[in-house]
Amino acid sequence: MPAWNTLCTGNPDGYDFSKPKLNNNRPDNWPNEDEKNKTWTTFEEERVIEELGRLTEGLLNFKNIYRMGTSIFPGNPASIRNGDIVLYDQAF
């Protein structure tokens, strides 16, 4: 089976760059112990990879993207620290 669920169109732009950067664990030295990691769903992975494929190269200067549950700050969809991006439930 191909890496992407869209059998007719193949992988989207930026797939080879973005897919390896999606992580299911916590970022190293993440300061908020109450924030728990989550596993990416296929839907979430596809949406994030598609959106990253729309960005210009200059905006893709990050290390990894992590999936976590709820931020300690209500309504917060994302956080960044030391080049790592965390996406919370609110982002989806």
Number of C-alpha atoms within 10 A of each C-alpha: 5 8 10 15 13 11 10 7 8 12 17 16 15 17 18 12 12 19 17 10 16 19 18 14 14 18 20 9 9 13 9 9 9 10 15 14 19 18 15 15 9 10 10 14 16 19 12 17 21 17 13 20 18 11 12 8 10 6 8 13 9 13 12 18 24 23 26 24 17 21 20 11 8 8 12 14 17 18 13 15 14 12 11 18 19 24 22 22 15 14 13 10
